[in-house]
Amino acid sequence: MKALTELVLASHNAGKLKELQAMLGDSIKVQAVSAFSLVEPDETGLSFIENAILKARHAARVSGLPALADDSGLAVDYLGGAPGIRSARYAEGQGDAANNAKLLEALKDVPDDERGAQFVCAVALVRHADDPLPIVCEGLWHGSILREPRGSQGFGYDPLFWVAERNCASAELPATEKNQLSHRAIAMRLLKQRLGL
């Protein structure tokens, strides 16, 4: 792959754009897909990887630029990987608090040693919309699910995700520390290695 100097991020999230730009450094200019289109593709894939590739191809198609997308979520072992690719919509789109409440209800009678889970992030980079060789990297952040929320940092399932090596919930970690440990950080480190950055 020739050296990248510019790419489009398949996200409308300004925070994610800023985080990604910081991870990639100044050698690559990153723009949000919203500069080209506000239409979001249907996430019809059955896996994080499939959905990341779908989003990257869409962003490349509307922008004419190489595109990067991520698809992330929580996979709970006891629930067979649920909420999985439906993590953000687990409680029918009612938001983080409802998603967390539904997860706690699903696990209410599950013993502590069976509450293993991982945050998953799949990132996909395509040079163009029809790229037959997308670069795909995946990050897994292993932990377990608490019985009640803890902490006020982060978002999503962070208040329920116990990080054993730090003896706290993800939502109790400072952002700088979370951004070194997280599933997204792991996936982005692998991508940077693949790109020689």
N, CA, C and O of each residue as an XYZ file, in Angstrom:
788
protein
N       0.859     -1.190      0.000
C       0.000      0.000      0.000
C       0.891      1.235      0.000
O       1.808      1.350      0.813
N       0.612      2.159     -0.922
C       1.405      3.394     -0.935
C       1.113      4.201      0.324
O       0.087      4.016      0.979
N       2.038      5.098      0.646
C       1.920      5.864      1.891
C       0.629      6.664      1.913
O       0.277      7.332      0.941
N      -0.069      6.586      3.037
C      -1.302      7.341      3.221
C      -0.977      8.736      3.716
O      -0.171      8.901      4.632
N      -1.600      9.743      3.115
C      -1.455     11.102      3.628
C      -2.798     11.661      4.072
O      -2.864     12.641      4.814
N      -3.886     11.013      3.601
C      -5.230     11.498      3.907
C      -6.182     10.313      3.912
O      -6.055      9.397      3.099
N      -7.131     10.340      4.830
C      -8.184      9.321      4.804
C      -9.445      9.881      5.436
O      -9.426     10.901      6.126
N     -10.544      9.177      5.177
C     -11.823      9.580      5.746
C     -12.216      8.549      6.807
O     -12.062      7.344      6.608
N     -12.720      9.041      7.923
C     -13.186      8.180      9.000
C     -14.678      7.968      8.844
O     -15.444      8.927      8.755
N     -15.087      6.716      8.812
C     -16.499      6.374      8.630
C     -17.248      6.541      9.946
O     -17.772      5.580     10.509
N     -17.285      7.779     10.421
C     -17.991      8.092     11.663
C     -18.377      9.558     11.645
O     -17.685     10.390     11.059
N     -19.494      9.862     12.297
C     -19.933     11.253     12.453
C     -19.560     11.771     13.842
O     -19.924     12.890     14.205
N     -18.844     10.970     14.612
C     -18.522     11.274     15.998
C     -17.250     12.126     16.075
O     -16.159     11.645     15.771
N     -17.395     13.385     16.482
C     -16.261     14.314     16.554
C     -15.211     13.833     17.557
O     -14.013     14.000     17.330
N     -15.657     13.237     18.665
C     -14.725     12.727     19.664
C     -13.878     11.594     19.110
O     -12.674     11.532     19.362
N     -14.503     10.698     18.353
C     -13.773      9.586     17.754
C     -12.772     10.100     16.720
O     -11.662      9.579     16.607
N     -13.173     11.125     15.969
C     -12.278     11.730     14.977
C     -11.037     12.302     15.657
O      -9.917     12.085     15.196
N     -11.236     13.021     16.738
C     -10.120     13.632     17.472
C      -9.199     12.552     18.050
O      -7.976     12.661     17.968
N      -9.799     11.513     18.632
C      -9.038     10.411     19.215
C      -8.208      9.703     18.153
O      -7.039      9.387     18.376
N      -8.821      9.457     16.997
C      -8.138      8.763     15.917
C      -7.003      9.612     15.353
O      -5.918      9.096     15.083
N      -7.246     10.901     15.175
C      -6.199     11.789     14.663
C      -5.000     11.775     15.614
O      -3.852     11.759     15.168
N      -5.266     11.780     16.927
C      -4.179     11.734     17.907
C      -3.410     10.415     17.808
O      -2.185     10.401     17.927
N      -4.123      9.312     17.592
C      -3.468      8.004     17.496
C      -2.610      7.892     16.241
O      -1.556      7.256     16.265
N      -3.057      8.510     15.138
C      -2.345      8.399     13.865
C      -1.234      9.427     13.720
O      -0.318      9.235     12.920
N      -1.300     10.520     14.483
C      -0.281     11.557     14.374
C      -0.570     12.523     13.240
O      -1.627     12.472     12.611
N       0.393     13.404     12.992
C       0.177     14.485     12.029
C       0.473     14.098     10.588
O       0.189     14.873      9.675
N       1.040     12.914     10.363
C       1.424     12.552      8.995
C       0.222     12.180      8.124
O       0.326     12.164      6.897
N      -0.919     11.881      8.757
C      -2.135     11.537      8.006
C      -3.251     12.487      8.415
O      -3.584     12.601      9.594
N      -3.825     13.168      7.427
C      -4.965     14.059      7.695
C      -6.242     13.216      7.684
O      -6.512     12.493      6.726
N      -7.021     13.320      8.761
C      -8.248     12.531      8.882
C      -9.456     13.463      8.816
O      -9.523     14.466      9.527
N     -10.406     13.114      7.951
C     -11.666     13.856      7.853
C     -12.818     12.934      8.207
O     -12.732     11.721      8.016
N     -13.888     13.504      8.719
C     -15.082     12.710      9.014
C     -15.891     12.522      7.741
O     -15.897     13.390      6.869
N     -16.566     11.401      7.637
C     -17.401     11.127      6.467
C     -18.519     12.152      6.336
O     -19.044     12.356      5.241
N     -18.892     12.803      7.443
C     -19.963     13.803      7.404
C     -19.611     15.002      6.516
O     -20.499     15.758      6.121
N     -18.324     15.181      6.201
C     -17.929     16.246      5.264
C     -18.377     15.916      3.847
O     -18.407     16.794      2.984
N     -18.725     14.649      3.601
C     -19.096     14.205      2.256
C     -20.544     13.734      2.161
O     -21.182     13.898      1.121
N     -21.065     13.153      3.235
C     -22.421     12.608      3.225
C     -22.893     12.376      4.655
O     -22.109     12.001      5.526
N     -24.194     12.606      4.887
C     -24.776     12.325      6.196
C     -25.517     10.985      6.212
O     -26.052     10.571      7.240
N     -25.537     10.318      5.058
C     -26.203      9.018      4.947
C     -25.320      7.949      5.590
O     -24.122      7.879      5.315
N     -25.913      7.121      6.441
C     -25.169      6.030      7.068
C     -25.565      4.711      6.415
O     -26.744      4.486      6.139
N     -24.594      3.841      6.168
C     -24.931      2.558      5.541
C     -25.648      1.643      6.529
O     -25.484      1.773      7.742
N     -26.441      0.723      6.000
C     -27.061     -0.296      6.856
C     -25.974     -1.270      7.307
O     -25.206     -1.783      6.493
N     -25.923     -1.514      8.605
C     -24.945     -2.463      9.139
C     -25.570     -3.851      9.107
O     -26.147     -4.316     10.089
N     -25.442     -4.497      7.955
C     -26.105     -5.777      7.721
C     -25.184     -6.972      7.964
O     -25.603     -8.118      7.803
N     -23.934     -6.713      8.349
C     -23.000     -7.800      8.603
C     -23.385     -8.584      9.843
O     -24.156     -8.113     10.679
N     -22.838     -9.787      9.951
C     -23.098    -10.643     11.105
C     -21.942    -10.624     12.095
O     -21.968    -11.324     13.106
N     -20.916     -9.807     11.793
C     -19.758     -9.725     12.680
C     -19.248     -8.292     12.728
O     -19.597     -7.466     11.884
N     -18.420     -8.011     13.725
C     -17.801     -6.690     13.831
C     -16.975     -6.405     12.575
O     -17.008     -5.293     12.048
N     -16.239     -7.400     12.101
C     -15.380     -7.215     10.934
C     -16.210     -6.878      9.700
O     -15.877     -5.946      8.968
N     -17.289     -7.627      9.463
C     -18.134     -7.358      8.296
C     -18.699     -5.944      8.332
O     -18.710     -5.254      7.312
N     -19.166     -5.510      9.492
C     -19.742     -4.171      9.594
C     -18.687     -3.078      9.424
O     -18.967     -2.036      8.831
N     -17.479     -3.309      9.939
C     -16.409     -2.324      9.752
C     -16.081     -2.180      8.260
O     -15.900     -1.066      7.769
N     -16.006     -3.297      7.548
C     -15.714     -3.237      6.114
C     -16.846     -2.532      5.362
O     -16.585     -1.705      4.488
N     -18.105     -2.853      5.695
C     -19.246     -2.177      5.057
C     -19.157     -0.664      5.227
O     -19.350      0.085      4.269
N     -18.862     -0.217      6.449
C     -18.792      1.218      6.727
C     -17.608      1.861      6.013
O     -17.724      2.975      5.502
N     -16.465      1.165      5.974
C     -15.288      1.714      5.294
C     -15.550      1.853      3.793
O     -15.205      2.874      3.198
N     -16.160      0.830      3.176
C     -16.448      0.904      1.735
C     -17.407      2.058      1.426
O     -17.231      2.767      0.435
N     -18.411      2.241      2.268
C     -19.365      3.342      2.071
C     -18.646      4.682      2.143
O     -18.855      5.546      1.291
N     -17.799      4.861      3.158
C     -17.087      6.139      3.322
C     -16.149      6.404      2.141
O     -16.026      7.539      1.681
N     -15.492      5.355      1.658
C     -14.604      5.518      0.494
C     -15.412      5.882     -0.750
O     -14.979      6.698     -1.564
N     -16.579      5.275     -0.888
C     -17.422      5.528     -2.061
C     -17.901      6.977     -2.096
O     -17.864      7.609     -3.152
N     -18.348      7.508     -0.968
C     -18.898      8.875     -0.960
C     -17.813      9.942     -0.956
O     -18.072     11.083     -1.338
N     -16.590      9.588     -0.527
C     -15.522     10.585     -0.419
C     -14.487     10.520     -1.529
O     -13.842     11.520     -1.842
N     -14.325      9.337     -2.127
C     -13.261      9.157     -3.105
C     -11.882      9.031     -2.463
O     -10.869      9.074     -3.161
N     -11.836      8.875     -1.141
C     -10.580      8.777     -0.408
C     -10.440      7.398      0.233
O     -11.434      6.688      0.385
N      -9.218      7.008      0.611
C      -9.083      5.819      1.455
C      -9.905      6.037      2.722
O     -10.034      7.166      3.196
N     -10.457      4.960      3.267
C     -11.368      5.112      4.397
C     -11.063      4.108      5.504
O     -10.652      2.973      5.261
N     -11.282      4.580      6.731
C     -11.098      3.760      7.918
C     -12.408      3.720      8.689
O     -13.054      4.750      8.881
N     -12.798      2.535      9.129
C     -14.016      2.385      9.934
C     -13.730      1.439     11.083
O     -12.857      0.576     10.997
N     -14.478      1.614     12.161
C     -14.402      0.628     13.237
C     -15.809      0.196     13.608
O     -16.770      0.950     13.460
N     -15.906     -1.015     14.087
C     -17.159     -1.498     14.655
C     -16.787     -2.130     15.984
O     -15.909     -2.990     16.052
N     -17.455     -1.700     17.027
C     -17.073     -2.092     18.379
C     -18.285     -2.517     19.183
O     -19.421     -2.177     18.851
N     -18.028     -3.264     20.240
C     -19.113     -3.650     21.131
C     -18.616     -4.547     22.246
O     -17.415     -4.765     22.411
N     -19.561     -5.057     23.002
C     -19.291     -5.910     24.144
C     -19.789     -7.321     23.850
O     -20.915     -7.507     23.389
N     -18.945     -8.307     24.119
C     -19.336     -9.712     23.954
C     -19.218    -10.415     25.300
O     -18.122    -10.547     25.845
N     -20.347    -10.866     25.832
C     -20.388    -11.524     27.141
C     -20.417    -13.035     26.932
O     -21.287    -13.561     26.238
N     -19.454    -13.722     27.541
C     -19.308    -15.169     27.328
C     -20.586    -15.931     27.664
O     -21.036    -16.755     26.868
N     -21.179    -15.672     28.832
C     -22.357    -16.405     29.289
C     -23.533    -16.236     28.326
O     -24.383    -17.119     28.215
N     -23.578    -15.089     27.627
C     -24.683    -14.800     26.706
C     -24.348    -15.173     25.259
O     -24.986    -14.695     24.321
N     -23.348    -16.024     25.094
C     -23.000    -16.477     23.749
C     -22.468    -15.367     22.856
O     -22.607    -15.427     21.635
N     -21.859    -14.352     23.466
C     -21.305    -13.240     22.685
C     -22.215    -12.033     22.596
O     -21.811    -11.004     22.055
N     -23.443    -12.128     23.116
C     -24.347    -10.967     23.119
C     -23.841     -9.957     24.154
O     -23.124    -10.337     25.080
N     -24.195     -8.706     24.014
C     -24.972     -8.082     22.947
C     -24.257     -7.976     21.606
O     -24.908     -7.721     20.593
N     -22.947     -8.162     21.565
C     -22.231     -8.264     20.298
C     -22.422     -7.067     19.384
O     -22.317     -5.920     19.817
N     -22.708     -7.348     18.100
C     -22.842     -6.269     17.119
C     -24.063     -5.394     17.394
O     -24.211     -4.330     16.792
N     -24.929     -5.833     18.291
C     -26.102     -5.031     18.661
C     -25.869     -4.242     19.957
O     -26.825     -3.755     20.561
N     -24.620     -4.114     20.385
C     -24.313     -3.494     21.677
C     -24.964     -2.133     21.856
O     -25.551     -1.865     22.905
N     -24.873     -1.271     20.856
C     -25.429      0.088     20.988
C     -26.958      0.080     20.955
O     -27.601      1.015     21.432
N     -27.533     -0.983     20.390
C     -29.005     -1.061     20.233
C     -29.610     -2.191     21.077
O     -30.730     -2.631     20.818
N     -28.873     -2.651     22.074
C     -29.272     -3.809     22.871
C     -30.650     -3.618     23.502
O     -31.443     -4.558     23.549
N     -30.940     -2.416     23.986
C     -32.244     -2.114     24.604
C     -33.101     -1.299     23.637
O     -33.731     -0.313     24.018
N     -33.107     -1.732     22.391
C     -33.958     -1.100     21.356
C     -33.715      0.406     21.224
O     -34.661      1.182     21.085
N     -32.450      0.811     21.268
C     -32.105      2.209     21.020
C     -32.453      3.169     22.136
O     -32.551      4.372     21.893
N     -32.644      2.678     23.359
C     -33.025      3.554     24.477
C     -31.833      4.161     25.211
O     -32.012      4.889     26.188
N     -30.612      3.865     24.744
C     -29.435      4.509     25.311
C     -28.641      3.643     26.271
O     -29.010      2.511     26.585
N     -27.517      4.231     26.731
C     -26.556      3.493     27.556
C     -27.158      2.958     28.855
O     -26.937      1.797     29.200
N     -27.908      3.777     29.573
C     -28.452      3.342     30.862
C     -29.386      2.145     30.676
O     -29.357      1.201     31.466
N     -30.211      2.187     29.634
C     -31.132      1.073     29.366
C     -30.363     -0.176     28.938
O     -30.722     -1.286     29.333
N     -29.306     -0.007     28.132
C     -28.478     -1.144     27.730
C     -27.851     -1.807     28.953
O     -27.852     -3.032     29.074
N     -27.312     -0.982     29.862
C     -26.687     -1.522     31.069
C     -27.695     -2.238     31.954
O     -27.406     -3.301     32.503
N     -28.887     -1.648     32.090
C     -29.932     -2.270     32.909
C     -30.347     -3.624     32.326
O     -30.543     -4.588     33.066
N     -30.477     -3.689     31.020
C     -30.865     -4.947     30.370
C     -29.777     -6.008     30.569
O     -30.083     -7.177     30.804
N     -28.508     -5.599     30.474
C     -27.415     -6.548     30.666
C     -27.391     -7.068     32.105
O     -27.218     -8.266     32.331
N     -27.564     -6.176     33.071
C     -27.586     -6.606     34.474
C     -28.729     -7.574     34.736
O     -28.566     -8.551     35.467
N     -29.874     -7.309     34.147
C     -31.032     -8.199     34.309
C     -30.725     -9.577     33.714
O     -31.060    -10.600     34.311
N     -30.086     -9.601     32.532
C     -29.771    -10.872     31.870
C     -28.776    -11.703     32.684
O     -28.758    -12.930     32.585
N     -27.951    -11.029     33.486
C     -26.904    -11.729     34.233
C     -27.187    -11.808     35.745
O     -26.305    -12.190     36.514
N     -28.393    -11.455     36.171
C     -28.658    -11.298     37.606
C     -28.392    -12.557     38.423
O     -27.993    -12.441     39.582
N     -28.592    -13.742     37.880
C     -28.375    -14.968     38.635
C     -27.081    -15.690     38.252
O     -26.865    -16.838     38.642
N     -26.226    -15.010     37.489
C     -24.996    -15.638     36.996
C     -23.863    -15.421     38.006
O     -23.599    -14.284     38.398
N     -23.185    -16.509     38.436
C     -22.091    -16.370     39.411
C     -20.952    -15.513     38.866
O     -20.765    -15.404     37.654
N     -20.201    -14.915     39.772
C     -19.113    -14.016     39.391
C     -18.104    -14.663     38.451
O     -17.613    -14.012     37.529
N     -17.792    -15.937     38.673
C     -16.760    -16.584     37.855
C     -17.258    -16.966     36.458
O     -16.495    -17.507     35.658
N     -18.537    -16.686     36.160
C     -19.075    -16.962     34.820
C     -19.481    -15.677     34.098
O     -20.256    -15.719     33.143
N     -18.958    -14.535     34.554
C     -19.358    -13.234     34.004
C     -18.281    -12.632     33.102
O     -18.221    -11.416     32.921
N     -17.433    -13.494     32.540
C     -16.372    -13.036     31.645
C     -16.931    -12.333     30.419
O     -18.005    -12.677     29.924
N     -16.186    -11.341     29.936
C     -16.623    -10.576     28.770
C     -15.407     -9.934     28.118
O     -14.330     -9.874     28.712
N     -15.587     -9.464     26.911
C     -14.564     -8.682     26.264
C     -15.183     -7.582     25.427
O     -16.197     -7.773     24.756
N     -14.541     -6.424     25.486
C     -14.844     -5.389     24.517
C     -14.108     -5.773     23.238
O     -12.960     -6.216     23.284
N     -14.767     -5.602     22.108
C     -14.225     -5.968     20.804
C     -14.204     -4.739     19.915
O     -15.163     -3.966     19.893
N     -13.116     -4.556     19.185
C     -13.059     -3.507     18.166
C     -12.441     -4.090     16.909
O     -11.343     -4.644     16.953
N     -13.138     -3.971     15.795
C     -12.594     -4.331     14.492
C     -12.436     -3.047     13.694
O     -13.390     -2.283     13.544
N     -11.237     -2.808     13.182
C     -11.016     -1.662     12.304
C     -10.721     -2.188     10.906
O     -10.044     -3.202     10.735
N     -11.242     -1.478      9.914
C     -11.024     -1.849      8.516
C     -10.576     -0.620      7.746
O     -11.164      0.455      7.870
N      -9.533     -0.790      6.953
C      -9.025      0.278      6.095
C      -9.096     -0.195      4.652
O      -8.577     -1.258      4.313
N      -9.745      0.601      3.801
C      -9.798      0.296      2.372
C      -9.168      1.449      1.599
O      -9.345      2.613      1.960
N      -8.430      1.126      0.531
C      -7.801      2.153     -0.299
C      -8.828      2.826     -1.191
O      -8.696      4.001     -1.535
N      -9.862      2.064     -1.567
C     -10.967      2.568     -2.387
C     -12.168      1.674     -2.127
O     -12.045      0.626     -1.493
N     -13.331      2.091     -2.620
C     -14.581      1.415     -2.265
C     -14.605     -0.064     -2.633
O     -15.247     -0.861     -1.949
N     -13.912     -0.439     -3.707
C     -13.937     -1.829     -4.159
C     -12.642     -2.570     -3.854
O     -12.337     -3.578     -4.491
N     -11.890     -2.081     -2.896
C     -10.611     -2.677     -2.513
C     -10.792     -4.158     -2.174
O     -11.532     -4.486     -1.247
N     -10.119     -5.071     -2.921
C     -10.279     -6.495     -2.628
C      -9.441     -6.963     -1.437
O      -9.592     -8.094     -0.976
N      -8.552     -6.087     -0.937
C      -7.678     -6.459      0.173
C      -7.745     -5.438      1.303
O      -6.751     -4.770      1.587
N      -8.903     -5.307      1.952
C      -8.957     -4.381      3.085
C      -8.010     -4.849      4.184
O      -7.817     -6.048      4.387
N      -7.427     -3.893      4.884
C      -6.623     -4.226      6.059
C      -7.581     -4.259      7.242
O      -8.287     -3.286      7.509
N      -7.599     -5.375      7.943
C      -8.501     -5.544      9.083
C      -7.677     -5.907     10.311
O      -6.863     -6.829     10.274
N      -7.893     -5.179     11.389
C      -7.216     -5.465     12.655
C      -8.273     -5.501     13.755
O      -9.255     -4.760     13.721
N      -8.051     -6.376     14.726
C      -9.040     -6.552     15.788
C      -8.365     -6.427     17.147
O      -7.259     -6.924     17.360
N      -9.047     -5.759     18.051
C      -8.562     -5.644     19.413
C      -9.582     -6.214     20.388
O     -10.777     -5.942     20.272
N      -9.111     -7.005     21.347
C      -9.968     -7.557     22.392
C      -9.445     -7.072     23.742
O      -8.247     -7.137     24.014
N     -10.359     -6.585     24.583
C     -10.002     -6.141     25.931
C     -10.805     -7.005     26.894
O     -12.021     -6.857     27.013
N     -10.112     -7.908     27.577
C     -10.780     -8.899     28.427
C     -11.082     -8.345     29.818
O     -10.290     -7.603     30.398
N     -12.241     -8.723     30.329
C     -12.660     -8.307     31.660
C     -13.829     -9.152     32.113
O     -13.983    -10.297     31.688
N     -14.648     -8.589     32.972
C     -15.858     -9.280     33.422
C     -16.917     -8.233     33.759
O     -16.628     -7.039     33.844
N     -18.142     -8.705     33.947
C     -19.264     -7.793     34.171
C     -19.583     -7.706     35.659
O     -19.811     -8.712     36.330
N     -19.591     -6.469     36.151
C     -19.920     -6.201     37.554
C     -21.418     -6.408     37.815
O     -22.194     -6.623     36.884
N     -21.810     -6.341     39.079
C     -23.222     -6.480     39.455
C     -23.928     -5.139     39.562
O     -25.155     -5.089     39.646
N     -23.170     -4.058     39.560
C     -23.759     -2.707     39.560
C     -22.746     -1.744     38.946
O     -21.545     -2.014     38.976
N     -23.212     -0.624     38.392
C     -22.303      0.324     37.743
C     -21.342      0.973     38.737
O     -21.677      1.196     39.900
N     -20.123      1.274     38.236
C     -19.108      1.983     39.020
C     -18.412      2.993     38.116
O     -18.119      2.699     36.957
N     -18.149      4.187     38.651
C     -17.374      5.185     37.930
C     -18.221      6.085     37.053
O     -19.382      5.794     36.764
N     -17.610      7.190     36.635
C     -18.339      8.182     35.831
C     -17.609      8.559     34.548
O     -18.063      9.432     33.808
N     -16.479      7.906     34.280
C     -15.738      8.172     33.040
C     -16.302      7.282     31.927
O     -17.063      6.349     32.181
N     -15.909      7.594     30.696
C     -16.259      6.728     29.581
C     -17.731      6.796     29.210
O     -18.416      7.776     29.502
N     -18.203      5.741     28.563
C     -19.568      5.689     28.056
C     -19.942      4.236     27.825
O     -19.142      3.334     28.073
N     -21.149      4.016     27.353
C     -21.581      2.658     27.025
C     -21.554      1.739     28.240
O     -22.114      2.055     29.290
N     -20.896      0.604     28.078
C     -20.844     -0.412     29.138
C     -19.667     -0.218     30.094
O     -19.441     -1.061     30.963
N     -18.917      0.872     29.953
C     -17.742      1.105     30.804
C     -18.034      0.976     32.301
O     -17.194      0.433     33.018
N     -19.185      1.448     32.817
C     -19.430      1.333     34.261
C     -19.609     -0.113     34.751
O     -19.514     -0.372     35.951
N     -19.864     -1.041     33.845
C     -20.079     -2.444     34.226
C     -18.883     -3.336     33.914
O     -18.880     -4.510     34.282
N     -17.868     -2.796     33.241
C     -16.751     -3.613     32.745
C     -15.594     -3.563     33.734
O     -14.934     -2.535     33.883
N     -15.356     -4.683     34.406
C     -14.310     -4.768     35.426
C     -12.963     -5.080     34.769
O     -12.832     -6.053     34.026
N     -11.977     -4.246     35.052
C     -10.627     -4.399     34.510
C      -9.751     -4.931     35.648
O      -9.273     -4.158     36.478
N      -9.543     -6.239     35.686
C      -8.872     -6.881     36.825
C      -7.460     -6.339     37.044
O      -7.048     -6.128     38.185
N      -6.711     -6.112     35.951
C      -5.321     -5.675     36.127
C      -5.198     -4.265     36.708
O      -4.125     -3.872     37.165
N      -6.295     -3.505     36.691
C      -6.292     -2.170     37.301
C      -7.188     -2.117     38.546
O      -7.281     -1.085     39.210
N      -7.846     -3.246     38.852
C      -8.706     -3.359     40.036
C      -9.772     -2.267     40.075
O     -10.021     -1.671     41.123
N     -10.393     -2.012     38.937
C     -11.446     -0.997     38.863
C     -12.295     -1.238     37.624
O     -11.956     -2.055     36.768
N     -13.406     -0.511     37.546
C     -14.232     -0.550     36.341
C     -13.598      0.323     35.269
O     -12.841      1.242     35.582
N     -13.896      0.046     34.030
C     -13.402      0.876     32.926
C     -13.797      2.339     33.130
O     -13.032      3.243     32.792
N     -14.982      2.571     33.679
C     -15.474      3.938     33.893
C     -14.764      4.641     35.040
O     -15.015      5.820     35.292
N     -13.878      3.931     35.742
C     -13.086      4.556     36.806
C     -11.664      4.897     36.343
O     -10.888      5.493     37.090
N     -11.338      4.518     35.120
C     -10.008      4.796     34.586
C      -9.944      6.207     34.002
O     -10.914      6.658     33.392
N      -8.818      6.918     34.175
C      -8.640      8.180     33.457
C      -8.631      7.897     31.952
O      -8.188      6.831     31.526
N      -9.112      8.833     31.156
C      -9.214      8.635     29.704
C      -7.870      8.253     29.092
O      -7.817      7.400     28.206
N      -6.784      8.873     29.553
C      -5.477      8.570     28.973
C      -5.089      7.110     29.198
O      -4.500      6.477     28.322
N      -5.419      6.582     30.371
C      -5.099      5.179     30.671
C      -6.006      4.239     29.884
O      -5.542      3.240     29.334
N      -7.289      4.556     29.832
C      -8.219      3.725     29.054
C      -7.780      3.672     27.593
O      -7.846      2.619     26.959
N      -7.331      4.811     27.060
C      -6.945      4.864     25.650
C      -5.650      4.126     25.357
O      -5.268      4.002     24.193
N      -4.965      3.632     26.382
C      -3.800      2.773     26.174
C      -4.161      1.298     26.308
O      -3.501      0.439     25.725
N      -5.212      1.004     27.080
C      -5.582     -0.381     27.374
C      -6.701     -0.926     26.489
O      -6.800     -2.137     26.287
N      -7.533     -0.050     25.969
C      -8.817     -0.451     25.381
C      -8.692     -1.273     24.101
O      -7.641     -1.325     23.462
N      -9.793     -1.902     23.761
C      -9.926     -2.666     22.523
C      -9.598     -1.808     21.303
O      -8.941     -2.281     20.376
N     -10.051     -0.541     21.293
C      -9.781      0.354     20.160
C      -8.289      0.678     20.080
O      -7.715      0.718     18.992
N      -7.667      0.910     21.235
C      -6.230      1.192     21.256
C      -5.432     -0.001     20.727
O      -4.473      0.175     19.976
N      -5.827     -1.206     21.118
C      -5.134     -2.422     20.656
C      -5.267     -2.559     19.148
O      -4.281     -2.814     18.456
N      -6.487     -2.391     18.632
C      -6.713     -2.515     17.184
C      -5.934     -1.451     16.411
O      -5.360     -1.737     15.360
N      -5.917     -0.221     16.935
C      -5.215      0.857     16.231
C      -3.695      0.656     16.267
O      -3.014      0.998     15.300
N      -3.152      0.111     17.356
C      -1.715     -0.192     17.392
C      -1.358     -1.210     16.315
O      -0.342     -1.074     15.634
N      -2.201     -2.232     16.168
C      -1.961     -3.243     15.124
C      -2.040     -2.613     13.740
O      -1.223     -2.917     12.871
N      -3.015     -1.739     13.534
C      -3.150     -1.084     12.224
C      -1.922     -0.227     11.923
O      -1.399     -0.259     10.809
N      -1.466      0.530     12.905
C      -0.284      1.380     12.691
C       0.937      0.530     12.348
O       1.761      0.922     11.521
N       1.051     -0.634     12.985
C       2.171     -1.541     12.640
C       2.053     -1.986     11.185
O       3.042     -1.999     10.452
N       0.831     -2.352     10.768
C       0.621     -2.795      9.376
C       0.952     -1.682      8.371
O       1.420     -1.949      7.264
N       0.700     -0.431      8.780
C       0.946      0.705      7.879
C       2.370      1.234      8.006
O       2.771      2.120      7.252
N       3.131      0.700      8.948
C       4.499      1.161      9.145
C       4.584      2.545      9.759
O       5.525      3.293      9.491
N       3.582      2.894     10.601
C       3.577      4.227     11.232
C       4.237      4.188     12.606
O       4.322      5.215     13.279
